[in-house]
Amino acid sequence: MTMAGKKIKKHVSSARPQAHFKLVTSDVCAVCKQQCARGIRYMARMEQPGAVGNGIPCVLTRYVK
């Protein structure tokens, strides 16, 4: 659509909200009360010498935007 030379963008809303997860590091996984399989695997990988990690998405910290 154009009105006097300006373009107007339509706001498209998605039908369902998208879930987001916080990224956590192995030290956060180590003190977690509800350790998940993904976190345990990540902690084991980070214990190896020379391991570099940026964290994993934690399913327990899910929030919806």
Secondary structure, DSSP 8 states (H G I E B T S, - for coil): -EETTEE-------SS--EEEEEE-HHHHHT-SS--HHHHHHHHHHTSTT-----EEEEEEEEE-
